[in-house]
Amino acid sequence: MLYNIPCRIYILSTLSLCISGIVSTATATSSETKISNEETLVVTTNRSASNLWESPATIQVIDQQTLQNSTNASIADNLQDIPGVEITDNSLAGRKQIRIRGEASSRVLILID
């Protein structure tokens, strides 16, 4: 009888781990489904729409909700939080140069919808 108690505890703890794994998998699946329903399209100068994941360029999307919740004063201030983006002040008042991964600011495209 003493040997059955640790075995029962082991079985119950294993069962609870399996159930928690199933619940966490179900939660992760539902959140993945939510993300996949929102498709982001990329439209560039060739005027053809393509999926964000199929685009050959690196694209960072900042949604409207993030911009509204931000306390930054300008778009450039929001962009400086992205890795690889460097913002420098220009000699003209209020103008900033935006560089991505060391590329010149003339090679950077920022689209605002």
Contacts in CASP RR format, 6 or more apart in sequence:
PFRMAT RR
TARGET T0000
AUTHOR 0000-0000-0000
METHOD contacts of the structure
MODEL  1
MLYNIPCRIYILSTLSLCISGIVSTATATSSETKISNEETLVVTTNRSAS
NLWESPATIQVIDQQTLQNSTNASIADNLQDIPGVEITDNSLAGRKQIRI
RGEASSRVLILID
39 51 0 8 1.000
39 52 0 8 1.000
40 51 0 8 1.000
40 52 0 8 1.000
40 61 0 8 1.000
41 49 0 8 1.000
41 50 0 8 1.000
41 51 0 8 1.000
41 52 0 8 1.000
42 49 0 8 1.000
42 50 0 8 1.000
42 51 0 8 1.000
42 52 0 8 1.000
42 55 0 8 1.000
42 59 0 8 1.000
43 49 0 8 1.000
44 109 0 8 1.000
52 59 0 8 1.000
52 61 0 8 1.000
60 82 0 8 1.000
62 78 0 8 1.000
62 79 0 8 1.000
66 78 0 8 1.000
67 75 0 8 1.000
67 78 0 8 1.000
70 77 0 8 1.000
70 78 0 8 1.000
72 78 0 8 1.000
74 96 0 8 1.000
75 110 0 8 1.000
75 112 0 8 1.000
76 87 0 8 1.000
76 96 0 8 1.000
76 98 0 8 1.000
77 87 0 8 1.000
79 85 0 8 1.000
79 87 0 8 1.000
79 98 0 8 1.000
79 110 0 8 1.000
80 86 0 8 1.000
80 87 0 8 1.000
84 100 0 8 1.000
84 101 0 8 1.000
85 98 0 8 1.000
85 99 0 8 1.000
85 100 0 8 1.000
86 98 0 8 1.000
86 99 0 8 1.000
86 100 0 8 1.000
86 102 0 8 1.000
87 96 0 8 1.000
87 97 0 8 1.000
87 98 0 8 1.000
87 99 0 8 1.000
88 96 0 8 1.000
88 97 0 8 1.000
88 99 0 8 1.000
89 95 0 8 1.000
89 96 0 8 1.000
89 97 0 8 1.000
90 96 0 8 1.000
90 97 0 8 1.000
97 105 0 8 1.000
98 105 0 8 1.000
98 108 0 8 1.000
98 110 0 8 1.000
99 105 0 8 1.000
99 108 0 8 1.000
100 107 0 8 1.000
100 108 0 8 1.000
END
